[in-house]
Amino acid sequence: MISFLDLAADFSEVEADARARIDAVLARQQFVLGPQTAELEKRMRERTGALAALACSSGSDALYLALAALGIGAGDAVVVPAFTFFASAGAVVRTGAEPVFCDVDTRGFMAGGAQFEAAIEREFGSRHGAELRHRRSGARLRALMPVHLYGQAAAMTEIVGVAGARGLAVIEDAAQAIGADVDGRSVGRWGNVGCFSFYPTKNLGGAGDGGMLLTDDGAVAARLARLRVHGASVTDPYLHEEVGINARMGEMQAAVLNAKLGRLDAWTERRRDVAARYMARLEPLSRAGALLLPHCATASQHVWHQFTVRIAERRDQVVSRMEAGGVAARVFYPRPLHLQPCFSALGYRDGDLPECEKAAAQVLCLPIYPSLGDDDVDRVCESLAAALAV
Ligand SMILES: Cc1ncc(COP(=O)(O)O)c(C=O)c1O
């Protein structure tokens, strides 16, 4: 059996350090926002060059906090790609704002400048300079939320250009893309705030939920720091000038993450090797038109959280046949967000965002993780070829 993930193998490489750090937390009995969290924040600042890094309870909470810290709430709208994990849009709704969905491109499954631009024109009209109000709801457009899907950096130069021309904020959903960059600048540092997830299956995963916020704006950083502790003043914990949430990071999480962080770059390199082997081994199938291989602009832009091929027909049968043959494959994500029942009041219909719908019907994610061996990759490719041939 080739599993979809092998978290135990990753952990075994850092187990001694993780256990020592956890022991230190237990000895100290300070369980939230203590020295382990401070170390993780410092290392994230140093790795990315960000002015501020704030650890928090999850990637979902990071997105919520980012939006709230930029003052986005009721009466506002944020453009979000419809082909992403639910949390990207869920966070917008939690602030009281309205998600407006945009399509993605065919090759990278992501929204770039053109897709954000098209959504703005379609749903708000294209007046430059003036406030953009949603045609149906009247909500005021405030921000774009690019998602670095599957570990690949979105086209940030373009996106920041589209936002800048209209005075919009940019909140990056970098939950899947820690370690990726565009032209040497880390994801999460292109927009106003960048949000990361440390969910256990992520490239850097904790022993539970966790997240991280990056920003280069000192005032936004100060507000984020307050909002993650119920809006309390940093100097007076019982003074609240606004309402936040409890989004603190636990020290146990930070301990595990600190232990793993030292291995992240090596793990990313191994993911890149696995991806390169998939590309080479699957090339004949791609040439024969049986599948589409993922697109990767430059090596450093992709950290291969997922290796995702596109299969034009009978994708679900291919998954079942692979599973039956002992190879795990997954579909992220089978239903685009604009067609989720909870968003039906927004009025989207089948066919509104065709590339998102096509991606949801066609994507297939293959196992990719640092301990996956070359022989395993070859077996996955054989299994996929056999499943496609039926
Ligand atoms: C694209 C994307 N956004 C947001 C999240 C939310 O992160 P979390 O699960 O840490 O809340 C995830 C991961 O689960 C994700 O993949």
The ligand as an SDF file (V2000), in Angstrom:
LIG
                    3D

 16 16  0  0  0  0  0  0  0  0999 V2000
   -5.9590   27.0160    1.0480 C   0  0  0  0  0  0  0  0  0  0  0  0
   -6.2360   26.8780    2.5120 C   0  0  0  0  0  0  0  0  0  0  0  0
   -6.7050   27.9350    3.2020 N   0  0  0  0  0  0  0  0  0  0  0  0
   -6.9410   27.8770    4.5060 C   0  0  0  0  0  0  0  0  0  0  0  0
   -6.7300   26.7210    5.2340 C   0  0  0  0  0  0  0  0  0  0  0  0
   -7.1100   26.6980    6.6720 C   0  0  0  0  0  0  0  0  0  0  0  0
   -6.0840   26.3310    7.5300 O   0  0  0  0  0  0  0  0  0  0  0  0
   -6.4100   25.5880    8.8980 P   0  0  0  0  0  0  0  0  0  0  0  0
   -6.8320   24.2000    8.5870 O   0  0  0  0  0  0  0  0  0  0  0  0
   -5.0900   25.6440    9.6300 O   0  0  0  0  0  0  0  0  0  0  0  0
   -7.4560   26.3600    9.6010 O   0  0  0  0  0  0  0  0  0  0  0  0
   -6.2080   25.5940    4.5780 C   0  0  0  0  0  0  0  0  0  0  0  0
   -5.8970   24.3330    5.2540 C   0  0  0  0  0  0  0  0  0  0  0  0
   -6.5690   23.6340    5.8690 O   0  0  0  0  0  0  0  0  0  0  0  0
   -5.9920   25.6620    3.1740 C   0  0  0  0  0  0  0  0  0  0  0  0
   -5.5380   24.6040    2.5030 O   0  0  0  0  0  0  0  0  0  0  0  0
  1  2  1  0
  2  3  1  0
  2 15  2  0
  3  4  2  0
  4  5  1  0
  5  6  1  0
  5 12  2  0
  6  7  1  0
  7  8  1  0
  8  9  2  0
  8 10  1  0
  8 11  1  0
 12 13  1  0
 12 15  1  0
 13 14  2  0
 15 16  1  0
M  END
$$$$
